[in-house]
Amino acid sequence: MDFEKIKNENKNVIIYYRNNLNEGLIGIIASRLKDYFNKPSIVITKSNNSLKASARSTSSYNIGSFNQIIN
């Protein structure tokens, strides 16, 4: 994971995708990214024939509200 690249992208929400992440780790990774950059984060990986994701909010942005908009 290239933290400098993520930092330099200067986006409001971090979206990180890798097709080979362990499903059990995506929540931990999302939480660490959120803590390190103080930005909402979404981590996505491929599992069988579907995508699995985990998201973490910050106190200034509720990522759950975003999820309601796209569903």
C-alpha positions as CSV (number, residue, x, y, z in Angstrom):
1,M,0.0,0.0,0.0
2,D,1.5,3.3,-1.1
3,F,0.5,5.8,1.7
4,E,2.3,8.7,-0.1
5,K,0.3,8.1,-3.2
6,I,-3.0,8.1,-1.2
7,K,-1.9,11.2,0.6
8,N,-1.0,13.1,-2.6
9,E,-4.3,12.2,-4.3
10,N,-6.0,14.7,-1.9
11,K,-9.5,13.2,-2.2
12,N,-12.3,13.6,0.3
13,V,-12.9,9.9,0.6
14,I,-10.4,7.1,0.2
15,I,-11.4,4.2,-2.0
16,Y,-8.9,1.4,-2.0
17,Y,-9.3,-1.7,-4.2
18,R,-7.2,-4.8,-4.4
19,N,-8.5,-8.1,-5.8
20,N,-6.5,-10.3,-3.5
21,L,-7.1,-9.0,0.0
22,N,-8.2,-11.4,2.7
23,E,-11.9,-10.7,3.5
24,G,-11.2,-10.7,7.2
25,L,-8.7,-7.8,6.9
26,I,-10.7,-5.3,4.8
27,G,-12.4,-3.8,7.9
28,I,-9.1,-3.4,9.7
29,I,-7.5,-1.8,6.6
30,A,-10.4,0.6,6.2
31,S,-10.2,1.6,9.9
32,R,-6.4,2.1,9.7
33,L,-6.7,4.2,6.5
34,K,-9.5,6.3,8.2
35,D,-7.4,6.8,11.3
36,Y,-4.2,7.7,9.4
37,F,-5.7,10.1,6.9
38,N,-8.7,11.3,9.0
39,K,-10.9,10.7,5.9
40,P,-13.8,8.3,5.3
41,S,-12.5,5.1,3.7
42,I,-13.8,2.2,1.7
43,V,-11.8,-0.9,1.1
44,I,-12.9,-3.4,-1.6
45,T,-11.7,-6.8,-2.6
46,K,-12.9,-9.6,-4.9
47,S,-14.4,-12.7,-3.4
48,N,-15.4,-15.5,-5.7
49,N,-17.5,-13.8,-8.3
50,S,-18.5,-10.7,-6.3
51,L,-17.0,-7.7,-4.6
52,K,-16.9,-7.3,-0.8
53,A,-16.3,-4.0,0.8
54,S,-15.9,-2.4,4.2
55,A,-16.3,1.3,5.0
56,R,-15.4,3.5,7.9
57,S,-16.8,7.0,8.7
58,T,-15.2,10.0,10.3
59,S,-17.0,12.3,12.8
60,S,-17.5,14.8,10.0
61,Y,-18.9,12.5,7.4
62,N,-21.3,9.5,7.9
63,I,-20.5,7.1,5.1
64,G,-23.8,5.3,5.9
65,S,-25.6,8.3,4.3
66,F,-23.6,7.7,1.1
67,N,-24.6,4.0,1.1
68,Q,-28.3,5.0,1.4
69,I,-28.0,7.2,-1.7
70,I,-26.5,4.5,-3.9
71,N,-28.9,1.8,-2.8
